[in-house]
């Protein structure tokens, strides 16, 4: 069998909770196969391989030296992503890195640069983009069926108790988590908002730890101006006892689109509800991860870019870091990505 028809072999760095989703996605993807894993806690690696197969490597260097590993999934704490991406790329392996890509924009730029220099692909995990309903919503907006956009907002109402943050020393820290409710729980919704509506040009915000004893925020409010002139708000918290989840509301001159979790609950255009197509059932975890793993495998074999590239992950992080900076400075912040060219 030629290499083009063989499964792409994956390695996993970091064998915690999210690695289980990656391993399951690899197992359920015909075009992929799990070759090896590494974790500083060997018991975590043992548990993962007992369920999904693959070899256990004693060091990261050992995994990267394996000729049969073509793609590496980076599933470690966020603060480690930049350095590990550089190591993986320089070893000649393609990179699929969990969100957030990094916790500093300079690190994201370095990750993109080193992968380009090394001739390897770089993808980041935004599984909500893979949803059939998300794709349909984006098409509706890009075709101008809502008309000129006016008010485009995101709401993330989740619950994490103090025990969640106390469960690992890196949780709730600037050094390893890079942020709180917005960086870790809200990032998928932030990404969806800017992916659907377009880049954010400027924002003002307030972010703070209201109820939890953590370095980072458990609650955020922000006011946005998009590059297309629309305005919006973001409300994100991990203190919502009712835990109603995630919601996007996008208003335009001709109608309104409402998405809750991964479901379009309302699409009204010219005063009438639009009959939606039938969509396949989709859950952001594990379906989105599996589809991104499949796409990465196909991208490697077909010699093309993955659907969600490293560059795609940049602006979502820019919005989050801009929110933190706006809160610290107590003033409106201009974002470079969303600023119209002069």
N, C-alpha and C positions, 0 to 999 in steps of 0.2 A: 504494500500500500504506500502511495506517495505521501510525503509529508503534508501536502495540501489537504489530504483527506483524513489525516490523523487528528484526534482530539488535541486541542491546545492544552498543555500541562501547566497547572497553576501551583504556586506556592502561597502560603499564608503566613504573615508575620503578625503575631499577637493572637492568642487563642481564647479571647474573652467572649462576651455575649454576642457581639456583632459578627465575630468570626464564624459562629455557628450558622448564621444566615448565609454568609458567603460559601461555606462548605456545602450547605444544603443546596444552594443555587448551582454550584459546580456539579454536584452529584446528579442533579435533575436536568443538566444541560448536555445534550448529545455531543456538542462540539467541544466540551471541556472535560478535564480530568484532574483530580487533586493528586499532586505528586509528593509534596512535602510541606511541613509546617515547622514553625519555630516560636517558642515563647520562653521568656526567662523563668517562668514557673512551669517546670516540666510536667507537673500533674495536669495542667490545663491542656498542654499539647497531647498528653496521653488520652485524656477524655475525648478530645476532638477526633483523634485518629481512630479510636475504638468505635466511634459512631460512623465516620465518613471515610475512613481509609487514609492512605498516604503515609509517608515516612516521617519520623521525628528527627529533626536536626538539632545538634547540641549547641550550635552557634548560628548567628545570622550569616556569618561568612560562609559557613558550611552550606547553608541553603543557597546562597547566591553563587557558589562555585559549581552547583549541579547543572550540567549541560541540558538535562531534560526539563528544567523549569524555564518556561518562556514568559509567563506573566506572574507578577507578585501582587497579591492583595495586601494592602497595608491597613491593619485593623487595630493599631496601637493607639494610645492616648494622643490627642490632637497636637500637643506640643512636640511630639517626636516625628511627625510626618515629614517635615522638610528635610531633615538630615537623612532619614531612612529612604526617602524618595531619591535623593542624590546617590546614595550607596547602591540602590537597586538599579538605577539608570546606568551608572558607571560600570556595573557588572553586565550590562547588555540585556537586561530584562525589561519588559514593558510593565507599566505601573497602573494599578487600579487602586486609588486611595480613597478611604472613607472620608465623609464630611466631618468637620470642615477640612479643606485641603491643608490648611495651616492656620496659625493664629496671628500671623503678621503678613501684610501685603508683600513686603520685601521677600519673605520666604516663598510665597506663591510665585513671584516673578523668577526666583532662583530655581524653583522646581520646574517651571515651564522651560527655562533656559537650559538646564542641565539635561532634560529629557530630549530637547531638540538637538543639542550638541552630541548626545550619545546615540541619536538615531532611533529612539524608542518612543512608543506611544504613551501618552499620559491621559488617563480618564479619572474623573471624580464621581462619587456616588450621589446622584440625585434621583432616586427611584420614582418619585412622583411624576417626573417628566415622561416616564415610560407608560403611564396610564392611558388607555384609549380615550377616556373622557377628557383628560388634560390635553391630548393632541387635538381633539375636536374643538375644545374651548379656544385653543390658540388659533386654530384655523378660522373660527368665527370672528375673532378679533382682528386677525391679519387681513381678512377679506373686507373689513370695514362694516360688518353687519350691525355692529353696535353704534356706528357713527363715531364722531369725535369723542374721545374718552374724557370724562370729567372728574369723577370721584372713584378711586380704586384703592381698596383697603384690605388689610389682612388682620385676622384675629386668631390668636392661639391661646386657648384656655385649657391648661393641663395642670396636673397635680403631682408634685414630688415632695415627699415629707423629708424631715431632717435626716432620717435614717438612710435615705437614698444617697444624700451627699456624704454621710459619714461612712458609707459602705466601702469607699476606696479613698486613699489619701489624696489622690490627684483630683477628685471631683470637687467642683466649686472653687478651683484655684485659677488664677490668671496664668500661671506658668505652664500648666498642663492642659487645662480645659479651655483656656483662652476667652472665657465668657460663661454666661449661665443660661438662663431661659432662652435668650435669643440665639446664642451661638450654637447651642446643642439641641434644644427642642424646637425652636422656632425657625431654624435655618432652612428647612425644607419648604416652609410656607413663604418665607422671604424670597427664596429662589423662585418659587412658582409665581409669585406676584410680579417680579421683575421679568421673568421669562414670558409671561403672558402680556404684560402691559408695556414693557420696555424699560430702559435704564432709568435710575433715579438721578436727578441732577443735583438736588440739594435736600437737606433735612435738618430738623431740630428735634431734640429728644430729651427724655429723662429716663435714666436707668438706675435702679438701686435694689439692694437686698432689703425687702420690706419685712418678711417674716422669717427667713432662714438665716442661720448663722454661717454665712459663707463669704468669701472674698468678692465674688462676682454677683450679678444681679439675679433676682428671682422675678422681677417685674419690669416691663419696659413700655413706655408710650412714645410714639414718634409721629411727627407730621412730615409728609413727603411732598416734593414737587418733582414730577417726572419730566424727562427730556421732551416729551410730546405736549407738555403744558398741563396735563392732568394733575390733580392733587390727590392726596390719600392720607390715611392714618394706619399705623400699626399698633395693636395692643397685644402684648405677649406676656404671659405669666405662667409660672409653675406653682401658683398658690390657689388655683381655682378648685375648690372642694367638689364642685359638680363635674369638673373635668369634661366639658362639652367639646373639646377637641379643636379642630382647625377649620377656619372659614375664610373664603375670599368673596368679596362683593365688588363687582366691576360695573360702574355706571357709564353710559354713553348717551349721546343725544337721541339715539333711536331705541335704546333698551337697556336691560340690566341682566347680568350673568351672576349667579350665585353658586359657589362650589363649597360643599361641606365634606371634609376629608377628601376622598377621591371621587365623589359623586356630584354631578351637576344636578342640583335640586330645583333650579329654576333658570329658564332662559326666556326672557320676554323681549320681543322686538315689535316695535310699532303697536304696542298695547295688547299684543296677543302672545300667548304661550306657544313656543316653538315645539313641535313634535320631535323629540330626540330620536336618533337611531338607537338600535339595540346594541348595547356594549357587552363585551365579555366581562365576567366577574373579575375584579382586580383588587388586590390588597398590596399596599405599598411594600410591606414585608410579608412574605418573601418574594412576591411576583416581580416587583421592580428590580430587586437585586439580581434575580435570576436572568431577567431580560438584559440587564447591563452586562452581566458576565457573558451571556451568549453573544451580545454585540461586540464585546472586547475580543472574544475568541475569533469571531468572523472578521473583525478589523485586522487582526494579526494575520490571518490566512489570506485575506483579500488585499492587504497592503493599503488600507485606507484609514482615515481618522475615525475614532469612536464617536458615537452620537453625542455624548457629554464629555467634552474635552477639558483639559486643564484651564484653558482660557475661559470656558463657560463657567467655571467655578469661581472666577476672580471677582465678578461684580457683586455676587451675593455676599461674599466676605467683605468687600468694600462698603456695602450698605451697613453691615453689622458693626464693623470697626468705626465707620463714620457716626453711627448712632452713639457708640460709647464716647467718642471724642466730642460730639455735640453736647452730650450730657455733662462731661467733665468741664468743658469750656462755657457751658450755658449760652451757646450761640448757634446760629445756623451754620452748617458745614456744606461746602461745595464738594461734590464728588467728581473726580476726573473723568470716569467712564461715561457718565451721563451728561457731561457738559458739552453743548453744541460746539463744533469747531468754528473758529473765527474766520 
